[in-house]
Amino acid sequence: MLSRIAESLFWIGRYVERADDTARILDVHTQRLVEDPWIDEHRACANLLTLMGNPGADGPASQEDADTESVLAALAFDRASPSSIVGALSAARENARGAREVLSAEIWESLNVTHNALPQQRTMARRYGPHSLFRFVRERSAMVFGLADATMSRDESWLFLILGRSLERVDMTSRIISTRVLAGDAAPSWTLVLRSTGAYEPYLRTYRGVVDSSRAAEFLLLDRLFPRSVFAALEQAEACLVELERSTVRDTTRIGVAGEAHRIVGRARTMLEFMSTPELLSQLPTRLEMLQRASSAASAAITHRFFTEQAPQVWVPEEAG
């Protein structure tokens, strides 16, 4: 496969997952502000922007300037930023346009329809509230990955798409947990955090009781069967890397693993797998930061290993006609 196409598929997976998870995080954030009038809005918004890397050149200059409007501008509506919902979906569509020969027509049409519907969704969100936008993004993201599951052969194209999704999921699920762990008295409840990841019902079926903070964190980090858990995403990423290395490395390696990305992902997985749960939870902020760094380092290693040796391409969305 051409490295250009492989890179496009990898970033389609990352961008669609990023839009989905950002919508989930913002849905929890806005719902919390509505339900609890005692929350310090400026502090909660500043914490969220810091957690998400304070994207956007036009973001608030200080904690006092941060409010819901500035958060939505930076994380939902900024078309120029791939960290926002609109920017990520636009970038996914642009990457799909460059990889149409390996994507099914249904996936391309789904991404194209989603992109074309964003201006109307953005107008409705600003007029009636953002929750309709968040629901739309979650549904469209699920459709893209559902179509990929149903219409793509399990070849290198599929592996790069799922690899991108898995690494982004590690990073974003870690950030979602961080919204609870690091926000202090402005933090959402664990019930809201579980709902934001679609984990509330699976959690109740697993533990058959009220939501407990330790068990909720354990479920989102370590559960092997829930697909949005950090461990499950790392395991999926590692499986993709094993298959990609097998298809690209001619000689079977006899020492260690074939690639640096596999080494990084494997270390992160084994850290979760073999560390005792009490020890992991006692060091949770540090471990969450390590997982985010591992996701970034693995992405850089994958770029170096599989994609073209040139400056990263900036995908510029089309100007509206």
For each residue, the residues with C-beta under 8 A, 3 or more apart:
1: 5 6 102 156 157 160
2: 5 6
3: 6 7 306 307 308
4: 7 8 98 307 308
5: 1 2 8 9 98 99 101 102 157
6: 1 2 3 9 10 156 157 160 306 307
7: 3 4 10 11 160 303 306 307 308 313
8: 4 5 11 12 95 96 98 99
9: 5 6 12 13 95 99 102 103 157 160 161 164
10: 6 7 13 14 160 161 163 164 302 306 307
11: 7 8 14 15 91 92 95 164 315
12: 8 9 15 16 92 95 96 99 111 161 164
13: 9 10 16 17 160 161 162 163 164 165 166 168
14: 10 11 17 18 164 165 167 168 299
15: 11 12 18 19 82 88 89 91 92 95 168
16: 12 13 19 20 88 89 92 111 141 144 145 165
17: 13 14 20 21 141 164 165 168 169 172
18: 14 15 21 22 82 83 88 168 172
19: 15 16 22 23 85 88 89 92 137 141
20: 16 17 23 24 137 138 141 142
21: 17 18 24 25 168 169 172 173 175 176
22: 18 19 25 26 52 75 76 83 84 85 88 172
23: 19 20 26 27 76 85 133 134 137 138 141
24: 20 21 27 28 134 138 176 196 197 198
25: 21 22 28 29 48 52 75 172 175 176 179 196
26: 22 23 29 30 71 72 75 76 85 130 134
27: 23 24 30 31 130 131 134 196
28: 24 25 31 32 176 179 188 192 193 195 196
29: 25 26 32 33 44 45 48 71 179 188
30: 26 27 33 34 68 129 130 131
31: 27 28 34 35 131 192
32: 28 29 35 36 39 44 188 192
33: 29 30 36 39 41 44 68
34: 30 31
35: 31 32
36: 32 33 39
37:
38:
39: 32 33 36 44 186
40: 43 44 186
41: 33 44 45 67 68
42: 45 46 63 64 65 66 67
43: 40 46 47 63 186
44: 29 32 33 39 40 41 47 48 183 186
45: 29 41 42 48 49 60 66 67 68 70 71
46: 42 43 49 50 60 62 63 66
47: 43 44 50 51 179 182 183 186
48: 25 29 44 45 51 52 71 75 179
49: 45 46 52 54 55 59 60 66 70 71 74 75
50: 46 47 53 54
51: 47 48 175 178 179 182 183
52: 22 25 48 49 55 75 83 175
53: 50 83
54: 49 50 59 74
55: 49 52 59 74 75 78 81 83 84
56: 59 73 74 75 78 81 83 84
57:
58: 73 74 78
59: 49 54 55 56 70 73 74
60: 45 46 49 63 65 66 67 70
61: 65
62: 46 65 66
63: 42 43 46 60 66
64: 42
65: 42 60 61 62 70
66: 42 45 46 49 60 62 63 70 71
67: 41 42 45 60 70 71
68: 30 33 41 45 71 72
69: 72 73
70: 45 49 59 60 65 66 67 73 74
71: 26 29 45 48 49 66 67 68 74 75 76
72: 26 68 69 75 76 77 125 130
73: 56 58 59 69 70 76 77 78
74: 49 54 55 56 58 59 70 71 78 81 83 84
75: 22 25 26 48 49 52 55 56 71 72 78 83 84 85
76: 22 23 26 71 72 73 84 85 86 125 130 133
77: 72 73 84 85 86 122 125
78: 55 56 58 73 74 75 81 83 84 86 87
79: 84 86 87 90 317
80: 87 317
81: 55 56 74 78 84 87
82: 15 18 87 88 91 315
83: 18 22 52 53 55 56 74 75 78 87 88
84: 22 55 56 74 75 76 77 78 79 81 87 88
85: 19 22 23 26 75 76 77 88 89 133 137
86: 76 77 78 79 89 90 118 122
87: 78 79 80 81 82 83 84 90 91 317
88: 15 16 18 19 22 82 83 84 85 91 92
89: 15 16 19 85 86 92 93 111 114 115 118 137 140
90: 79 86 87 93 94 115 118 317
91: 11 15 82 87 88 94 95 315 317
92: 11 12 15 16 19 88 89 95 96 111 144
93: 89 90 96 97 111 112 114 115 317
94: 90 91 97 98 315 316 317 318
95: 8 9 11 12 15 91 92 98 99 315
96: 8 12 92 93 99 100 103 107 108 111 112
97: 93 94 100 108
98: 4 5 8 94 95
99: 5 8 9 12 95 96 102 103 157
100: 96 97 103 108
101: 5
102: 1 5 9 99 157
103: 9 96 99 100 107 108 152 157
104: 107 108 147 148 151 152
105: 108 109
106: 109 110 147 151
107: 96 103 104 110 111 144 147 148 151 152
108: 96 97 100 103 104 105 111 112
109: 105 106 112 113
110: 106 107 113 114 140 143 144 147
111: 12 16 89 92 93 96 107 108 114 115 144
112: 93 96 108 109 115 116
113: 109 110 116 117
114: 89 93 110 111 117 118 140 144
115: 89 90 93 111 112 118
116: 112 113 119
117: 113 114 120 121 136
118: 86 89 90 114 115 121 122
119: 116 122 123 320
120: 117 123 124
121: 117 118 124 125 132 133 136
122: 77 86 118 119 125 126 133
123: 119 120 126 127
124: 120 121 127 128 132 133
125: 72 76 77 121 122 128 129 130 132 133
126: 122 123
127: 123 124
128: 124 125 132
129: 30 125 132
130: 26 27 30 72 76 125 133 134
131: 27 30 31 134 135
132: 121 124 125 128 129 135 136
133: 23 76 85 121 122 124 125 130 136 137
134: 23 24 26 27 130 131 137 138
135: 131 132 138 139
136: 117 121 132 133 139 140
137: 19 20 23 85 89 133 134 140 141
138: 20 23 24 134 135 141 142
139: 135 136 142 143
140: 89 110 114 136 137 143 144
141: 16 17 19 20 23 137 138 144 145
142: 20 138 139 145 146
143: 110 139 140 146 147
144: 16 92 107 110 111 114 140 141 147 148
145: 16 141 142 148 149 165
146: 142 143 149 150
147: 104 106 107 110 143 144 150 151
148: 104 107 144 145 151 152 158 161 162
149: 145 146 152
150: 146 147
151: 104 106 107 147 148
152: 103 104 107 148 149 155 157 158 161
153: 157 158
154: 158 159
155: 152 158 159
156: 1 6 159 160 244 247
157: 1 5 6 9 99 102 103 152 153 160 161
158: 148 152 153 154 155 161 162
159: 154 155 156 162 163 240 243 244
160: 1 6 7 9 10 13 156 157 163 164 240 244 306
161: 9 10 12 13 148 152 157 158 164 165
162: 13 148 158 159 165 166 236 240
163: 10 13 159 160 166 167 237 240 241 244 302
164: 9 10 11 12 13 14 17 160 161 167 168
165: 13 14 16 17 145 161 162 168 169
166: 13 162 163 169 170 233 234 236 237 240
167: 14 163 164 170 171 233 237 265 295 298 299 302
168: 13 14 15 17 18 21 164 165 171 172 295
169: 17 21 165 166 172 173 228 230 233
170: 166 167 173 174 230 233 234 237 268 291 294 295
171: 167 168 174 175 291 292 295 296
172: 17 18 21 22 25 168 169 175 176
173: 21 169 170 176 177 197 220 228 229 230 233
174: 170 171 177 178 230 288 291 292 295
175: 21 25 51 52 171 172 178 179 288 292
176: 21 24 25 28 172 173 179 180 193 196 197 220
177: 173 174 180 181 193 217 220 221 284 288
178: 51 174 175 181 182 285 288
179: 25 28 29 47 48 51 175 176 182 183 187 188 193
180: 176 177 183 187 188 189 190 193 217
181: 177 178 187 217 284 285 288
182: 47 51 178 179 187 285
183: 44 47 51 179 180 186 187 188
184: 187
185:
186: 39 40 43 44 47 183
187: 179 180 181 182 183 184
188: 28 29 32 179 180 183 192 193 196
189: 180 192 193 211
190: 180 193 194 211 212 213 216 217
191: 194 195 200 211
192: 28 31 32 188 189 195 196
193: 28 176 177 179 180 188 189 190 196 197 216 220
194: 190 191 197 199 200 203 211 216 219 220
195: 28 191 192 198 199 200
196: 24 25 27 28 176 188 192 193
197: 24 173 176 193 194 220 228
198: 24 195 202 228
199: 194 195 202 203 219 220 226 228 229
200: 191 194 195 203 204
201: 204 205
202: 198 199 205 206 219 223 226
203: 194 199 200 206 207 211 215 216 219
204: 200 201 207 208 209
205: 201 202 208
206: 202 203 219 223
207: 203 204 212 215 219
208: 204 205
209: 204 212
210:
211: 189 190 191 194 203 215 216
212: 190 207 209 215 216
213: 190 216 217
214: 217 218 277 281
215: 203 207 211 212 218 219
216: 190 193 194 203 211 212 213 219 220
217: 177 180 181 190 213 214 220 221 281 284
218: 214 215 221 222 223 277 281
219: 194 199 202 203 206 207 215 216 222 223 226 229
220: 173 176 177 193 194 197 199 216 217 223 226 228 229 230
221: 177 217 218 229 230 231 272 280
222: 218 219 229 230 231 272 277 280
223: 202 206 218 219 220 226 229 231 232
224: 229 231 232 235
225: 232
226: 199 202 219 220 223 229 232
227: 232 233 236
228: 169 173 197 198 199 220 232 233
229: 173 199 219 220 221 222 223 224 226 232 233
230: 169 170 173 174 220 221 222 233 234 272 291
231: 221 222 223 224 234 235 269 272 273
232: 223 224 225 226 227 228 229 235 236
233: 166 167 169 170 173 227 228 229 230 236 237
234: 166 170 230 231 237 238 265 268 269 272
235: 224 231 232 238 239 269
236: 162 166 227 232 233 239 240
237: 163 166 167 170 233 234 240 241 265 298
238: 234 235 241 242 262 265 266 269
239: 235 236 242 243
240: 159 160 162 163 166 236 237 243 244
241: 163 237 238 244 245 259 261 262 265 302
242: 238 239 245 246 262
243: 159 239 240 246 247
244: 156 159 160 163 240 241 247 248 306
245: 241 242 248 249 257 258 259 262
246: 242 243 249
247: 156 243 244
248: 244 245 306
249: 245 246 252 253 258
250:
251:
252: 249
253: 249 256 257 258
254:
255:
256: 253 263
257: 245 253 262 263 266
258: 245 249 253 262
259: 241 245 262 263 301 305
260: 263 264 301 304 305
261: 241 264 265 298 301 302 305
262: 238 241 242 245 257 258 259 265 266
263: 256 257 259 260 266 267
264: 260 261 267 268 294 297 298 301
265: 167 234 237 238 241 261 262 268 269 294 298
266: 238 257 262 263 269 270
267: 263 264 270 271 294
268: 170 234 264 265 271 272 290 291 294 298
269: 231 234 235 238 265 266 272 273
270: 266 267 273 274
271: 267 268 274 275 287 290
272: 221 222 230 231 234 268 269 275 280
273: 231 269 270
274: 270 271
275: 271 272 279 280
276: 279 280
277: 214 218 222 280 281
278: 281 282
279: 275 276 282 283
280: 221 222 272 275 276 277 283 284 287
281: 214 217 218 277 278 284
282: 278 279
283: 279 280 286 287
284: 177 181 217 280 281 287 288
285: 178 181 182 288 289
286: 283 289 290
287: 271 280 283 284 290 291
288: 174 175 177 178 181 284 285 291 292
289: 285 286 292 293
290: 268 271 286 287 293 294
291: 170 171 174 230 268 287 288 294 295
292: 171 174 175 288 289 295 296
293: 289 290 296 297
294: 170 264 265 267 268 290 291 297 298
295: 167 168 170 171 174 291 292 298 299
296: 171 292 293 299 300
297: 264 293 294 300 301
298: 167 237 261 264 265 268 294 295 301 302
299: 14 167 295 296 302 303
300: 296 297 303 304
301: 259 260 261 264 297 298 304 305
302: 10 163 167 241 261 298 299 305 306 307
303: 7 299 300 306 307 312
304: 260 300 301 307 309
305: 259 260 261 301 302
306: 3 6 7 10 160 244 248 302 303
307: 3 4 6 7 10 302 303 304
308: 3 4 7
309: 304
310: 313
311:
312: 303
313: 7 310
314:
315: 11 82 91 94 95
316: 94
317: 79 80 87 90 91 93 94
318: 94 321
319:
320: 119
321: 318
